[in-house]
């Protein structure tokens, strides 16, 4: 069966703005079910009044991630909200969604981060004749537990949006998880095939379903979403990417940004980021891009990235992704060859 493989990196890190609608709805339900005291405890844990900040469309990524982890630990049933409580940004984004003819175009825009919704990780998209498989790649070095919470929340959110756009139930052909899900989430998602013990988090969608036209509920005139102000972490990441494959030291980056070393460190810390972690992510994403889309051999890639020793590159890649390069590509190739569960 013929297939194509594409890779999309993400900037979901630190103070990078992220859609607040999903967590905003969970917090509203938390207040309704548990009272304002429960929301106050969440705000205390975050160190910010998230419930007030979330009145805006976007909040820093670290707040979303911290809030989701806290809610999963203390109120797991709320994180796995049924679809009727899932974030409904369809109405808010009607003018943008008017650009699209079918669900395949919407999903593509989600993966490419052209629409503000809960997409937290890098993605590899495997396009077969009959289905599309979307894999989450952990270049941000999140813990497995944290990434699973984000993935499960994102899947609930996206399936809810798909149902609103199609006007009918939307069932992924398969959802793959690295570790078993909790029962709250399992009872909230509609999917007959949930695979655990997978190397990556992923979901598989029927191409026939993706090509169904949207149900015509969107009749707003097409508009362009106002550009989100660039975060400081994003400025640093873009500056790092422009210098690939060789990357500057923190002192050199501070000089480039016309800041002192201390100010650079403090501004990143305010967004719960560290310079070295951003360097790791940018280098990891570059290596993934070359491996996945160019199928570059490991020795050539190591030399291109300035590693004198191939074994050192293999160790670094495993530190970044949890996989040695060869193991990563074998796992990816297996996902490409797996049939759909439909």
C-alpha positions in Angstrom: 0.0 0.0 0.0 1.4 3.4 -1.0 2.0 6.0 1.7 3.6 9.4 2.3 5.3 10.6 5.5 5.5 14.2 6.6 6.9 15.9 9.7 5.7 19.0 11.5 7.6 20.6 14.4 5.8 22.6 17.0 6.6 25.6 19.2 4.5 24.5 22.2 6.9 25.5 24.9 7.2 27.9 27.9 5.5 31.2 27.3 4.3 30.3 23.8 0.6 31.3 23.6 -1.8 28.3 23.5 -5.5 28.1 23.2 -7.1 28.2 26.7 -10.6 27.1 25.7 -10.2 23.5 26.6 -8.9 24.0 30.1 -11.2 27.0 30.5 -14.2 24.8 30.1 -12.8 22.2 32.5 -12.2 24.9 35.1 -15.8 26.2 34.7 -17.0 22.6 35.2 -14.7 22.2 38.2 -16.2 25.3 39.8 -19.7 24.0 39.1 -19.1 20.6 40.6 -16.6 21.3 43.4 -17.0 25.0 44.2 -14.9 28.1 44.0 -12.5 26.7 46.7 -11.3 24.0 44.3 -10.6 26.7 41.6 -8.7 28.8 44.2 -6.5 25.8 45.0 -5.7 25.3 41.3 -4.8 29.0 41.0 -2.6 28.7 44.1 -0.8 25.7 42.5 -0.2 27.7 39.3 0.8 30.9 41.1 -1.6 32.8 38.8 -5.3 33.3 38.5 -5.7 31.0 35.5 -9.5 31.2 35.6 -9.3 35.0 35.0 -6.4 34.8 32.5 -8.3 32.2 30.5 -11.0 34.7 29.7 -8.6 35.5 26.9 -8.3 33.0 24.0 -4.6 32.3 24.7 -2.5 31.7 27.8 1.2 30.5 28.1 1.8 26.9 27.3 3.3 26.2 30.7 0.0 27.2 32.4 -2.0 24.8 30.2 0.4 21.9 30.9 0.6 22.6 34.6 -3.2 23.0 34.9 -3.9 19.7 33.0 -1.4 17.8 35.1 -2.9 19.1 38.3 -6.4 18.4 37.2 -5.5 14.9 36.1 -4.0 14.2 39.5 -6.8 15.6 41.6 -9.9 15.5 39.3 -9.2 12.9 36.6 -12.9 12.6 35.6 -12.9 16.3 34.6 -10.0 16.0 32.2 -11.9 13.3 30.4 -15.0 15.4 29.8 -17.6 14.0 27.5 -18.0 15.6 24.1 -20.9 17.9 25.2 -18.5 19.6 27.6 -15.5 19.7 25.3 -14.3 23.1 24.2 -16.5 24.4 21.4 -14.3 27.0 19.6 -16.2 26.2 16.4 -18.4 29.3 16.9 -15.5 31.5 17.8 -13.6 30.5 14.7 -16.5 30.3 12.3 -14.9 32.9 10.1 -11.7 30.9 9.8 -13.4 27.5 9.3 -15.4 29.0 6.5 -12.2 28.6 4.4 -12.5 24.8 4.6 -14.6 22.4 2.5 -14.0 19.2 4.4 -12.6 17.7 7.6 -9.3 16.7 6.0 -8.5 20.4 5.4 -9.3 21.2 9.0 -7.2 18.4 10.5 -4.3 19.5 8.2 -4.6 23.0 9.5 -4.7 21.7 13.1 -1.5 19.7 12.6 0.3 22.7 11.0 -0.9 24.9 13.9 -2.9 27.2 11.7 -5.8 27.0 14.1 -5.6 27.5 17.8 -6.5 24.2 19.4 -4.9 21.6 21.7 -2.0 20.3 19.6 0.9 19.9 22.0 3.6 17.9 20.3 5.5 17.5 17.0 3.7 15.3 14.6 4.5 12.7 11.9 1.7 12.3 9.5 1.5 9.0 7.6 -0.9 9.3 4.6 -2.1 6.0 3.2 -4.6 5.5 0.4 -7.4 4.8 2.8 -6.4 6.4 6.1 -4.2 9.0 7.8 -2.2 8.2 11.0 -1.0 11.1 13.1 1.8 10.4 15.5 2.9 12.6 18.4 6.7 13.0 18.7 8.0 14.1 22.1 10.8 16.5 21.1 9.8 18.7 24.1 11.1 16.0 26.5 7.8 15.9 28.4 7.3 13.0 30.8 5.2 10.1 29.5 2.5 10.8 32.1 2.3 14.5 31.1 2.3 13.8 27.4 -0.5 11.2 27.8 -2.7 13.7 29.7 -2.1 16.2 26.9 -2.7 13.7 24.2 -6.0 12.4 25.7 -7.2 15.9 26.3 -6.3 16.9 22.7 -8.1 13.8 21.2 -11.3 14.5 23.1 -11.1 18.1 22.0 -10.5 17.4 18.3 -13.1 14.6 18.1 -15.7 17.0 19.6 -14.8 19.6 17.0 -15.0 17.1 14.2 -18.5 16.0 15.4 -19.7 19.7 15.4 -18.3 20.2 11.9 -19.7 17.0 10.4 -23.0 17.0 12.3 -22.6 13.3 13.1 -20.6 11.0 15.4 -16.9 11.0 14.6 -15.0 7.8 15.5 -11.2 7.4 14.9 -10.3 4.1 13.4 -7.7 3.6 16.1 -6.1 5.4 19.0 -2.6 4.2 20.1 -1.2 4.9 23.6 2.2 4.3 25.1 0.7 3.3 28.4 -2.7 2.2 29.5 -5.3 5.0 29.9 -7.2 5.6 33.1 -10.8 4.5 33.2 -12.3 8.0 33.3 -10.8 8.8 29.9 -11.6 5.3 28.5 -15.2 5.9 29.2 -15.3 9.3 27.6 -13.8 8.5 24.1 -15.7 6.8 21.3 -13.3 4.5 19.6 -13.6 0.7 19.1 -9.8 0.2 18.7 -7.4 1.5 21.4 -3.9 0.1 21.2 -1.6 0.3 24.2 2.1 -0.3 24.4 2.7 1.6 21.2 6.0 3.4 20.6 4.2 6.7 19.9 0.9 8.3 20.8 -1.2 8.4 17.6 -4.7 8.4 16.1 -5.8 6.9 12.8 -8.6 8.5 10.7 -10.5 7.2 7.8 -9.8 9.1 4.6 -13.3 8.6 3.5 -14.6 10.2 6.6 -12.1 13.0 6.4 -13.3 13.8 2.9 -16.9 14.3 3.9 -18.0 17.8 3.4 -18.7 20.0 6.4 -22.4 20.2 7.2 -22.9 23.8 6.1 -23.4 25.2 9.6 -20.5 27.7 8.9 -21.7 30.7 7.0 -19.6 33.5 8.3 -17.5 35.5 5.8 -13.8 34.3 5.6 -11.5 36.4 7.8 -7.9 36.1 8.9 -7.1 35.4 12.6 -5.2 38.2 14.2 -1.5 37.2 14.5 -0.6 36.1 18.0 2.2 38.2 19.6 5.5 36.3 19.4 6.6 34.9 22.8 10.1 35.4 24.1 10.8 31.6 23.9 9.6 31.7 20.3 12.0 34.5 19.6 14.9 32.5 21.0 13.8 29.3 19.1 13.5 31.1 15.8 17.0 32.7 16.4 18.4 29.2 17.1 16.7 27.7 14.0 18.2 30.4 11.8 21.7 29.3 12.9 21.3 25.5 12.4 23.1 23.2 12.4 25.7 25.1 14.6 24.1 26.8 17.6 25.3 29.7 19.7 26.1 29.6 23.4 23.8 31.4 25.8 26.2 34.2 26.0 26.3 34.6 22.2 22.5 34.4 22.1 22.2 37.1 24.8 24.5 39.3 22.8 22.5 38.7 19.6 19.3 39.7 21.4 21.0 42.7 23.0 20.4 41.4 26.5 22.7 40.4 29.4 23.1 36.7 30.2 21.2 37.2 33.4 18.2 38.9 31.7 18.0 36.2 29.0 18.0 33.5 31.8 15.4 35.4 33.8 13.0 36.0 30.8 13.1 32.3 29.9 12.6 31.3 33.5 9.5 33.5 33.7 8.0 31.2 31.0 9.3 28.1 32.8 12.0 27.5 30.1 15.7 27.1 30.1 18.1 28.0 27.3 19.7 24.6 27.1 16.3 22.9 26.9 15.4 25.1 23.9 18.7 24.1 22.3 17.9 20.5 22.8 14.5 20.9 21.3 15.7 22.8 18.2 18.5 20.2 17.6 16.2 17.3 18.1 13.6 18.8 15.7 16.3 19.3 13.1 17.5 15.7 13.4 13.9 14.4 13.2 13.3 16.5 10.1 16.3 15.1 8.4 15.6 11.5 9.4 11.9 11.4 8.7 11.6 13.4 5.5 15.1 13.1 4.0 15.9 9.6 5.3 19.4 10.8 5.9 21.8 8.2 7.3 22.9 8.6 10.9 26.7 9.1 10.1 26.0 11.8 7.6 23.5 13.5 9.9 25.9 13.4 12.8 28.6 15.0 10.7 26.2 17.6 9.4 25.2 18.6 13.0 28.8 18.9 14.1 29.3 15.7 16.1 32.8 14.3 15.8 31.6 10.9 17.0 28.5 9.1 15.7 28.1 7.3 19.0 27.8 10.7 20.7 25.1 11.7 18.3 23.2 8.4 19.0 23.4 9.1 22.7 22.2 12.7 22.3 19.3 11.6 20.1 18.2 9.1 22.7 18.5 11.8 25.3 16.2 14.0 23.2 13.6 11.5 22.1 14.0 8.4 24.3 15.0 6.4 21.1 18.3 5.6 19.5 18.1 6.9 15.9 17.9 3.4 14.4 15.2 2.3 16.9 13.2 5.4 16.2 13.2 4.8 12.4 12.3 1.1 12.9 9.4 2.1 15.1 8.3 4.7 12.6 8.5 2.3 9.7 6.5 -0.3 11.6 3.8 2.4 12.2 3.8 3.1 8.4 3.3 -0.6 7.6 0.5 -1.2 10.2 -2.9 -1.4 8.6 -5.8 0.7 9.8 -7.9 -0.9 12.5 -11.1 -0.2 10.4 
